[in-house]
Amino acid sequence: VVIEGRHQWLYYLGDNSMSYYQGTNLLTSAEMEYFTSILDQLDKLCREKGKTLQIAIWPNKEQVYPEHYLGADVINEYKRVERFVDYVRENSDVKIVYPLAELVAAKPYWDVYYKFDTHWNMAGGFIGYQALMESLGLETTNLYQLPVWEFDRNAGDLISLGNLNGAYYT
């Protein structure tokens, strides 16, 4: 199921995405503690093998572009993923990255998600990759110093998924 937002932006409504947008599907403290304990166990196994565990959670489009989203009010601004990321950072040594702030900061300069798709575009992917590399302590590139890119703004599997007339979406 697809919902059309403002300015023809398309959003996927499956996988409980509406409750993520509204902030109504929060984890309990017990759930966050349980999931963090699993991450701690995995981290321990990785360390025993000389490896570094890095967890990356990529933001949904509606979290980065809520201004185009229609259909529901935000009930809770401090949402599920942000709460969990903060919980892990406060209660574990597991490295976790969630580049929501980086993507939101970049969107005045570049579209970071496709207008007609749920996925980030090349700029969004690059920003996510840079956040991951920075979290690992590896060298990064400043996106703002790179030449301006042109992106295919007409890409979008949601047009097909929603059984929409592609001629209407340009």
MDTraj code that builds the backbone (N, CA, C; nanometers):
import mdtraj as md
import numpy as np

residues = "VAL VAL ILE GLU GLY ARG HIS GLN TRP LEU TYR TYR LEU GLY ASP ASN SER MET SER TYR TYR GLN GLY THR ASN LEU LEU THR SER ALA GLU MET GLU TYR PHE THR SER ILE LEU ASP GLN LEU ASP LYS LEU CYS ARG GLU LYS GLY LYS THR LEU GLN ILE ALA ILE TRP PRO ASN LYS GLU GLN VAL TYR PRO GLU HIS TYR LEU GLY ALA ASP VAL ILE ASN GLU TYR LYS ARG VAL GLU ARG PHE VAL ASP TYR VAL ARG GLU ASN SER ASP VAL LYS ILE VAL TYR PRO LEU ALA GLU LEU VAL ALA ALA LYS PRO TYR TRP ASP VAL TYR TYR LYS PHE ASP THR HIS TRP ASN MET ALA GLY GLY PHE ILE GLY TYR GLN ALA LEU MET GLU SER LEU GLY LEU GLU THR THR ASN LEU TYR GLN LEU PRO VAL TRP GLU PHE ASP ARG ASN ALA GLY ASP LEU ILE SER LEU GLY ASN LEU ASN GLY ALA TYR TYR THR".split()
xyz = np.array([
    [0.0844, -0.1171, 0.0000],
    [0.0000, 0.0000, 0.0000],
    [0.0894, 0.1240, 0.0000],
    [0.0523, 0.2205, -0.0798],
    [0.1287, 0.3434, -0.0960],
    [0.0380, 0.4620, -0.0622],
    [0.0948, 0.5613, 0.0034],
    [0.0229, 0.6863, 0.0288],
    [0.0975, 0.7980, -0.0436],
    [0.0198, 0.8870, -0.1072],
    [0.0800, 1.0022, -0.1728],
    [0.0789, 1.1191, -0.0762],
    [0.1959, 1.1746, -0.0543],
    [0.2092, 1.2902, 0.0325],
    [0.2054, 1.4188, -0.0462],
    [0.2474, 1.5257, 0.0174],
    [0.2539, 1.6565, -0.0476],
    [0.3550, 1.6523, -0.1625],
    [0.3278, 1.7297, -0.2647],
    [0.4180, 1.7443, -0.3798],
    [0.4487, 1.6097, -0.4455],
    [0.3524, 1.5182, -0.4427],
    [0.3601, 1.3866, -0.5065],
    [0.4640, 1.2928, -0.4439],
    [0.5128, 1.3202, -0.3271],
    [0.6059, 1.2282, -0.2618],
    [0.5289, 1.1026, -0.2232],
    [0.5871, 0.9871, -0.2535],
    [0.5220, 0.8600, -0.2227],
    [0.5868, 0.7956, -0.1006],
    [0.5020, 0.7347, -0.0176],
    [0.5474, 0.6660, 0.1034],
    [0.4841, 0.5283, 0.1091],
    [0.5616, 0.4321, 0.1525],
    [0.5156, 0.2947, 0.1698],
    [0.4473, 0.2819, 0.3049],
    [0.3310, 0.2178, 0.3080],
    [0.2568, 0.2047, 0.4328],
    [0.2692, 0.0667, 0.4963],
    [0.3437, -0.0242, 0.4356],
    [0.3599, -0.1573, 0.4931],
    [0.4577, -0.1582, 0.6084],
    [0.4765, -0.2743, 0.6655],
    [0.5745, -0.2950, 0.7727],
    [0.5540, -0.2006, 0.8909],
    [0.4286, -0.1669, 0.9185],
    [0.3974, -0.0862, 1.0358],
    [0.4579, 0.0543, 1.0298],
    [0.4817, 0.1052, 0.9081],
    [0.5498, 0.2339, 0.8937],
    [0.4689, 0.3507, 0.9504],
    [0.3373, 0.3414, 0.9511],
    [0.2558, 0.4494, 1.0070],
    [0.2835, 0.4648, 1.1573],
    [0.2944, 0.3542, 1.2282],
    [0.3203, 0.3641, 1.3725],
    [0.4623, 0.4134, 1.3999],
    [0.5573, 0.3837, 1.3101],
    [0.6918, 0.4405, 1.3245],
    [0.6852, 0.5922, 1.3084],
    [0.6105, 0.6371, 1.2066],
    [0.5970, 0.7804, 1.1822],
    [0.5306, 0.8506, 1.3001],
    [0.4233, 0.7911, 1.3512],
    [0.3486, 0.8529, 1.4606],
    [0.4211, 0.8421, 1.5947],
    [0.5106, 0.7455, 1.6070],
    [0.5790, 0.7238, 1.7338],
    [0.4937, 0.6485, 1.8336],
    [0.4076, 0.5602, 1.7842],
    [0.3177, 0.4856, 1.8724],
    [0.3629, 0.3425, 1.9002],
    [0.4704, 0.2995, 1.8390],
    [0.5150, 0.1602, 1.8552],
    [0.6421, 0.1516, 1.9408],
    [0.6444, 0.2208, 2.0500],
    [0.7629, 0.2268, 2.1350],
    [0.7943, 0.0908, 2.1977],
    [0.9232, 0.0661, 2.2176],
    [0.9664, -0.0529, 2.2899],
    [0.9553, -0.0259, 2.4395],
    [0.9247, -0.1292, 2.5150],
    [0.9252, -0.1161, 2.6603],
    [1.0697, -0.1184, 2.7088],
    [1.0897, -0.0778, 2.8318],
    [1.2243, -0.0844, 2.8906],
    [1.2755, -0.2271, 2.8911],
    [1.1879, -0.3213, 2.9212],
    [1.2276, -0.4626, 2.9233],
    [1.2692, -0.5106, 2.7835],
    [1.1976, -0.4670, 2.6806],
    [1.2335, -0.5052, 2.5437],
    [1.3681, -0.4454, 2.5046],
    [1.3887, -0.3177, 2.5377],
    [1.5174, -0.2553, 2.5048],
    [1.6313, -0.3246, 2.5791],
    [1.6088, -0.3585, 2.7032],
    [1.7109, -0.4290, 2.7805],
    [1.7410, -0.5661, 2.7189],
    [1.6378, -0.6368, 2.6786],
    [1.6557, -0.7687, 2.6169],
    [1.7335, -0.7590, 2.4856],
    [1.6920, -0.6694, 2.3969],
    [1.7607, -0.6546, 2.2683],
    [1.9059, -0.6085, 2.2879],
    [1.9283, -0.5218, 2.3833],
    [2.0638, -0.4770, 2.4117],
    [2.1490, -0.5906, 2.4652],
    [2.0918, -0.6782, 2.5464],
    [2.1675, -0.7932, 2.5975],
    [2.2091, -0.8858, 2.4835],
    [2.1244, -0.8999, 2.3834],
    [2.1604, -0.9811, 2.2662],
    [2.2754, -0.9148, 2.1900],
    [2.2675, -0.7827, 2.1732],
    [2.3773, -0.7108, 2.1069],
    [2.5066, -0.7244, 2.1863],
    [2.4979, -0.7181, 2.3193],
    [2.6168, -0.7342, 2.4041],
    [2.6783, -0.8730, 2.3869],
    [2.5934, -0.9753, 2.3781],
    [2.6436, -1.1116, 2.3569],
    [2.7123, -1.1238, 2.2216],
    [2.6517, -1.0659, 2.1198],
    [2.7108, -1.0682, 1.9864],
    [2.8419, -0.9906, 1.9844],
    [2.8457, -0.8769, 2.0537],
    [2.9671, -0.7966, 2.0629],
    [3.0792, -0.8766, 2.1304],
    [3.0449, -0.9472, 2.2359],
    [3.1439, -1.0297, 2.3060],
    [3.1998, -1.1374, 2.2142],
    [3.1135, -1.2037, 2.1394],
    [3.1599, -1.3060, 2.0444],
    [3.2532, -1.2456, 1.9397],
    [3.2175, -1.1285, 1.8892],
    [3.3018, -1.0624, 1.7891],
    [3.4377, -1.0274, 1.8479],
    [3.4391, -0.9716, 1.9666],
    [3.5655, -0.9336, 2.0314],
    [3.6550, -1.0557, 2.0548],
    [3.5931, -1.1670, 2.0934],
    [3.6694, -1.2903, 2.1151],
    [3.7380, -1.3369, 1.9874],
    [3.6834, -1.2997, 1.8748],
    [3.7409, -1.3364, 1.7447],
    [3.8222, -1.2227, 1.6842],
    [3.8456, -1.1162, 1.7635],
    [3.9246, -1.0040, 1.7151],
    [3.8504, -0.9142, 1.6182],
    [3.7191, -0.9173, 1.6224],
    [3.6358, -0.8377, 1.5310],
    [3.5656, -0.7268, 1.6074],
    [3.5228, -0.6265, 1.5334],
    [3.4463, -0.5159, 1.5906],
    [3.3036, -0.5240, 1.5397],
    [3.2101, -0.5237, 1.6312],
    [3.0689, -0.5211, 1.5930],
    [3.0262, -0.3768, 1.5728],
    [2.9604, -0.3515, 1.4628],
    [2.9047, -0.2196, 1.4333],
    [2.7609, -0.2405, 1.3918],
    [2.6694, -0.1797, 1.4617],
    [2.5274, -0.1875, 1.4274],
    [2.4882, -0.0579, 1.3574],
    [2.4207, -0.0701, 1.2445],
    [2.3717, 0.0474, 1.1717],
    [2.2219, 0.0308, 1.1508],
    [2.1478, 0.1341, 1.1839],
    [2.0043, 0.1379, 1.1602],
    [1.9794, 0.2554, 1.0674],
    [1.9184, 0.2281, 0.9538],
    [1.8974, 0.3329, 0.8538],
    [1.7575, 0.3913, 0.8709],
    [1.7450, 0.5222, 0.8745],
    [1.6144, 0.5865, 0.8952],
    [1.5172, 0.5618, 0.7805],
    [1.3905, 0.5518, 0.8155],
    [1.2860, 0.5436, 0.7145],
    [1.2650, 0.6813, 0.6524],
    [1.2186, 0.6808, 0.5296],
    [1.1957, 0.8049, 0.4547],
    [1.1052, 0.9019, 0.5299],
    [1.0002, 0.8504, 0.5924],
    [0.9064, 0.9401, 0.6604],
    [0.9673, 1.0072, 0.7830],
    [1.0772, 0.9527, 0.8343],
    [1.1469, 1.0175, 0.9451],
    [1.2322, 1.1343, 0.8949],
    [1.2835, 1.1210, 0.7736],
    [1.3690, 1.2246, 0.7151],
    [1.2854, 1.3317, 0.6454],
    [1.1759, 1.2917, 0.5830],
    [1.0894, 1.3852, 0.5098],
    [0.9467, 1.3847, 0.5658],
    [0.9292, 1.4181, 0.6925],
    [0.7927, 1.4192, 0.7466],
    [0.7076, 1.5324, 0.6897],
    [0.7718, 1.6371, 0.6362],
    [0.6968, 1.7526, 0.5851],
    [0.6141, 1.7192, 0.4613],
    [0.6460, 1.6081, 0.3938],
    [0.5689, 1.5677, 0.2760],
    [0.4654, 1.4603, 0.3102],
    [0.4727, 1.4062, 0.4292],
    [0.3885, 1.2944, 0.4690],
    [0.2491, 1.3423, 0.5062],
    [0.1479, 1.2683, 0.4651],
    [0.0089, 1.2986, 0.4987],
    [-0.0560, 1.1749, 0.5597],
    [-0.1593, 1.1970, 0.6326],
    [-0.2381, 1.0827, 0.6747],
    [-0.2402, 1.0576, 0.8238],
    [-0.1493, 1.1186, 0.8994],
    [-0.1484, 1.0929, 1.0430],
    [-0.0709, 1.2016, 1.1147],
    [-0.1073, 1.2229, 1.2389],
    [-0.0341, 1.3159, 1.3237],
    [0.0740, 1.2406, 1.3999],
    [0.1822, 1.3088, 1.4292],
    [0.2861, 1.2508, 1.5132],
    [0.2358, 1.2562, 1.6570],
    [0.2342, 1.1429, 1.7218],
    [0.1876, 1.1324, 1.8599],
    [0.3045, 1.1521, 1.9561],
    [0.4203, 1.0986, 1.9159],
    [0.5368, 1.1021, 2.0029],
    [0.6595, 1.1385, 1.9198],
    [0.7187, 1.2533, 1.9467],
    [0.8364, 1.2992, 1.8709],
    [0.9603, 1.2139, 1.8986],
    [0.9733, 1.1637, 2.0184],
    [1.0887, 1.0800, 2.0572],
    [1.0497, 0.9360, 2.0286],
    [1.0891, 0.8889, 1.9125],
    [1.0350, 0.7668, 1.8562],
    [1.1160, 0.6422, 1.8905],
    [1.0633, 0.5302, 1.8464],
    [1.1144, 0.3973, 1.8785],
    [1.2644, 0.3829, 1.8548],
    [1.3078, 0.4116, 1.7335],
    [1.4484, 0.3887, 1.6995],
    [1.5389, 0.4832, 1.7768],
    [1.5030, 0.6111, 1.7831],
    [1.5854, 0.7061, 1.8585],
    [1.5984, 0.6635, 2.0044],
    [1.4887, 0.6196, 2.0642],
    [1.4913, 0.5734, 2.2029],
    [1.5841, 0.4526, 2.2185],
    [1.5718, 0.3583, 2.1246],
    [1.6544, 0.2377, 2.1344],
    [1.8019, 0.2700, 2.1145],
    [1.8335, 0.3527, 2.0162],
    [1.9726, 0.3924, 1.9926],
    [2.0289, 0.4599, 2.1173],
    [1.9546, 0.5524, 2.1752],
    [2.0003, 0.6185, 2.2978],
    [2.0182, 0.5179, 2.4109],
    [1.9266, 0.4234, 2.4229],
    [1.9359, 0.3220, 2.5279],
    [2.0641, 0.2391, 2.5116],
    [2.0903, 0.1947, 2.3891],
    [2.2112, 0.1144, 2.3642],
    [2.3357, 0.1970, 2.3963],
    [2.3397, 0.3203, 2.3516],
    [2.4564, 0.4057, 2.3774],
    [2.4786, 0.4295, 2.5263],
    [2.3711, 0.4371, 2.6043],
    [2.3819, 0.4628, 2.7479],
    [2.4093, 0.3370, 2.8302],
    [2.3750, 0.2191, 2.7764],
    [2.3797, 0.0968, 2.8555],
    [2.4680, -0.0123, 2.7986],
    [2.5462, 0.0182, 2.6971],
    [2.6262, -0.0837, 2.6310],
    [2.7489, -0.0192, 2.5659],
    [2.8461, -0.1021, 2.5364],
    [2.9639, -0.0566, 2.4622],
    [2.9507, -0.0849, 2.3125],
    [2.8378, -0.1401, 2.2710],
    [2.8154, -0.1710, 2.1295],
    [2.8119, -0.0410, 2.0506],
    [2.8834, -0.0393, 1.9397],
    [2.8824, 0.0766, 1.8509],
    [2.7560, 0.0710, 1.7661],
    [2.6818, 0.1816, 1.7684],
    [2.5566, 0.1869, 1.6927],
    [2.5488, 0.3224, 1.6226],
    [2.5052, 0.3202, 1.4989],
    [2.4927, 0.4438, 1.4220],
    [2.3512, 0.4515, 1.3659],
    [2.2945, 0.5703, 1.3731],
    [2.1622, 0.5999, 1.3195],
    [2.1693, 0.7415, 1.2613],
    [2.1973, 0.7547, 1.1314],
    [2.2296, 0.8864, 1.0738],
    [2.1097, 0.9741, 1.0394],
    [2.0095, 0.9759, 1.1235],
    [1.8936, 1.0605, 1.0983],
    [1.9326, 1.2084, 1.0961],
    [2.0070, 1.2530, 1.1945],
    [2.0453, 1.3951, 1.2010],
    [2.1279, 1.4348, 1.0792],
    [2.2165, 1.3482, 1.0350],
    [2.3015, 1.3779, 0.9194],
    [2.2181, 1.3908, 0.7917],
    [2.1200, 1.3011, 0.7755],
    [2.0347, 1.3055, 0.6569],
    [1.9452, 1.4294, 0.6584],
    [1.8896, 1.4620, 0.7727],
    [1.8051, 1.5809, 0.7839],
    [1.8877, 1.7071, 0.7572],
    [2.0108, 1.7104, 0.8071],
    [2.0972, 1.8268, 0.7854],
    [2.1334, 1.8446, 0.6381],
    [2.1413, 1.7356, 0.5631],
    [2.1817, 1.7426, 0.4220],
    [2.0670, 1.7760, 0.3282],
    [1.9438, 1.7542, 0.3688],
    [1.8332, 1.7676, 0.2739],
    [1.8078, 1.9087, 0.2222],
    [1.8503, 2.0168, 0.2882],
    [1.8373, 2.1476, 0.2222],
    [1.9285, 2.1613, 0.0992],
    [2.0300, 2.0774, 0.0911],
    [2.1278, 2.0843, -0.0182],
    [2.1022, 1.9805, -0.1263],
    [2.0568, 1.8628, -0.0871],
    [2.0334, 1.7513, -0.1798],
    [1.9104, 1.6745, -0.1353],
    [1.8372, 1.6186, -0.2308],
    [1.7404, 1.5157, -0.1952],
    [1.8219, 1.3955, -0.1494],
    [1.7853, 1.3364, -0.0371],
    [1.8604, 1.2210, 0.0132],
    [1.7808, 1.0912, 0.0016],
    [1.6528, 1.1026, -0.0338],
    [1.5690, 0.9871, -0.0671],
    [1.5036, 1.0160, -0.2004],
    [1.4688, 0.9106, -0.2716],
    [1.3945, 0.9289, -0.3949],
    [1.2521, 0.9736, -0.3637],
    [1.2011, 1.0629, -0.4438],
    [1.0661, 1.1146, -0.4256],
    [0.9617, 1.0037, -0.4404],
    [0.9856, 0.9114, -0.5326],
    [0.8885, 0.8075, -0.5636],
    [0.9322, 0.6700, -0.5147],
    [1.0144, 0.6652, -0.4135],
    [1.0679, 0.5382, -0.3652],
    [1.0936, 0.5501, -0.2154],
    [1.1010, 0.4383, -0.1473],
    [1.1294, 0.4392, -0.0040],
    [1.2775, 0.4442, 0.0259],
    [1.3604, 0.4216, -0.0719],
    [1.5041, 0.4103, -0.0506],
    [1.5754, 0.5441, -0.0645],
    [1.6878, 0.5544, 0.0059],
    [1.7675, 0.6745, -0.0129],
    [1.8352, 0.6683, -0.1482],
    [1.8692, 0.7833, -0.2026],
    [1.9376, 0.7900, -0.3317],
    [2.0891, 0.7874, -0.3070],
    [2.1676, 0.8226, -0.4077],
    [2.3138, 0.8172, -0.3930],
    [2.3633, 0.9114, -0.2837],
    [2.3076, 1.0301, -0.2749],
    [2.3507, 1.1246, -0.1708],
    [2.3173, 1.0695, -0.0329],
    [2.1965, 1.0172, -0.0154],
    [2.1577, 0.9593, 0.1128],
    [2.2437, 0.8407, 0.1509],
    [2.2702, 0.7534, 0.0541],
    [2.3569, 0.6385, 0.0795],
    [2.4977, 0.6816, 0.1176],
    [2.5472, 0.7836, 0.0505],
    [2.6806, 0.8347, 0.0814],
    [2.6855, 0.8909, 0.2235],
    [2.5818, 0.9632, 0.2619],
    [2.5763, 1.0202, 0.3967],
    [2.5710, 0.9092, 0.5010],
    [2.4902, 0.8068, 0.4759],
    [2.4842, 0.6927, 0.5676],
    [2.6173, 0.6213, 0.5773],
    [2.6819, 0.6020, 0.4633],
    [2.8135, 0.5372, 0.4598],
    [2.9160, 0.6185, 0.5386],
    [2.9146, 0.7489, 0.5208],
    [3.0098, 0.8342, 0.5929],
    [2.9862, 0.8271, 0.7444],
    [2.8596, 0.8238, 0.7868],
    [2.8288, 0.8119, 0.9296],
    [2.8807, 0.6795, 0.9842],
    [2.8665, 0.5734, 0.9062],
    [2.9175, 0.4421, 0.9471],
    [3.0692, 0.4437, 0.9575],
    [3.1362, 0.4999, 0.8581],
    [3.2829, 0.5064, 0.8603],
    [3.3318, 0.5901, 0.9789],
    [3.2657, 0.7017, 1.0042],
    [3.3039, 0.7873, 1.1169],
    [3.2876, 0.7129, 1.2491],
    [3.1801, 0.6380, 1.2621],
    [3.1555, 0.5613, 1.3841],
    [3.2636, 0.4559, 1.4068],
    [3.3183, 0.4041, 1.2988],
    [3.4255, 0.3046, 1.3073],
    [3.5628, 0.3687, 1.3232],
    [3.5670, 0.5019, 1.3213],
    [3.6935, 0.5720, 1.3351],
    [3.7752, 0.5733, 1.2078],
    [3.7084, 0.5529, 1.0943],
    [3.7773, 0.5503, 0.9650],
    [3.7645, 0.6854, 0.8952],
    [3.8516, 0.7089, 0.8008],
    [3.8540, 0.8358, 0.7287],
    [3.7241, 0.8567, 0.6523],
    [3.6751, 0.9800, 0.6547],
    [3.5529, 1.0144, 0.5827],
    [3.5788, 1.1298, 0.4871],
    [3.4831, 1.1523, 0.3997],
    [3.4889, 1.2614, 0.3035],
    [3.3779, 1.3595, 0.3362],
    [3.4072, 1.4866, 0.3305],
    [3.3071, 1.5885, 0.3560],
    [3.2210, 1.6055, 0.2316],
    [3.0975, 1.5619, 0.2395],
    [3.0059, 1.5687, 0.1265],
    [2.9880, 1.7114, 0.0765],
    [2.9940, 1.8073, 0.1658],
    [2.9700, 1.9460, 0.1277],
    [3.0841, 2.0047, 0.0442],
    [3.1960, 1.9337, 0.0363],
    [3.3081, 1.9808, -0.0456],
    [3.3137, 1.9115, -0.1810],
    [3.2232, 1.8199, -0.2061],
    [3.2196, 1.7493, -0.3339],
    [3.1376, 1.8289, -0.4354],
    [3.1625, 1.8061, -0.5647],
    [3.0825, 1.8760, -0.6664],
    [2.9350, 1.8357, -0.6562],
    [2.8482, 1.9225, -0.7017],
    [2.7042, 1.8950, -0.6996],
    [2.6744, 1.7794, -0.7938],
    [2.5885, 1.6906, -0.7488],
    [2.5487, 1.5744, -0.8289],
    [2.4087, 1.5942, -0.8819],
    [2.3820, 1.5291, -0.9931],
    [2.2460, 1.5226, -1.0451],
    [2.1936, 1.3831, -1.0167],
    [2.0741, 1.3758, -0.9623],
    [2.0152, 1.2482, -0.9286],
    [1.8931, 1.2231, -1.0148],
    [1.8633, 1.0967, -1.0329],
    [1.7428, 1.0583, -1.1041],
    [1.6250, 1.0759, -1.0092],
    [1.5587, 1.1874, -1.0178],
    [1.4475, 1.2156, -0.9271],
    [1.3210, 1.1398, -0.9662],
    [1.3207, 1.0718, -1.0799],
    [1.2019, 1.0029, -1.1264],
    [1.2041, 0.8535, -1.0981],
    [1.3077, 0.8055, -1.0302],
    [1.3120, 0.6639, -0.9969],
    [1.2008, 0.6337, -0.8981],
    [1.1570, 0.5103, -0.8935],
    [1.0588, 0.4793, -0.7905],
    [0.9819, 0.3519, -0.8090],
    [1.0124, 0.2549, -0.7243],
    [0.9370, 0.1310, -0.7321],
    [0.7999, 0.1436, -0.6673],
    [0.7736, 0.2501, -0.5917],
    [0.6425, 0.2667, -0.5305],
    [0.5350, 0.2971, -0.6343],
    [0.5745, 0.3537, -0.7468],
    [0.4772, 0.3782, -0.8534],
    [0.4214, 0.2452, -0.9010],
    [0.5103, 0.1475, -0.9233],
    [0.4658, 0.0138, -0.9643],
    [0.3946, -0.0568, -0.8508],
    [0.4516, -0.0511, -0.7308],
    [0.3945, -0.1195, -0.6156],
    [0.2542, -0.0684, -0.5849],
    [0.2353, 0.0604, -0.6006],
    [0.1040, 0.1200, -0.5735],
    [0.0086, 0.1126, -0.6909],
    [0.0536, 0.0503, -0.8015],
    [-0.0272, 0.0390, -0.9224],
    [-0.0761, 0.1775, -0.9676],
    [0.0187, 0.2738, -0.9674],
    [-0.0115, 0.4107, -1.0032],
    [0.0289, 0.4399, -1.1463],
    [-0.0318, 0.5379, -1.2071],
    [0.0024, 0.5796, -1.3419],
    [0.1311, 0.6608, -1.3362],
    [0.2414, 0.6057, -1.3874],
    [0.3721, 0.6707, -1.3819],
    [0.3767, 0.8034, -1.4563],
    [0.2881, 0.8244, -1.5530],
    [0.2869, 0.9502, -1.6279],
    [0.2476, 1.0677, -1.5390],
    [0.1751, 1.0402, -1.4314],
    [0.1312, 1.1453, -1.3398],
    [0.2448, 1.1916, -1.2508],
    [0.3452, 1.1076, -1.2309],
    [0.4548, 1.1365, -1.1377],
    [0.5804, 1.1727, -1.2165],
    [0.6162, 1.2994, -1.2136],
    [0.7350, 1.3459, -1.2869],
    [0.8264, 1.4223, -1.1958],
])
top = md.Topology()
chain = top.add_chain()
for i, resn in enumerate(residues, 1):
    res = top.add_residue(resn, chain, resSeq=i)
    for name in ("N", "CA", "C"):
        top.add_atom(name, md.element.get_by_symbol(name[0]), res)
traj = md.Trajectory(xyz[None], top)
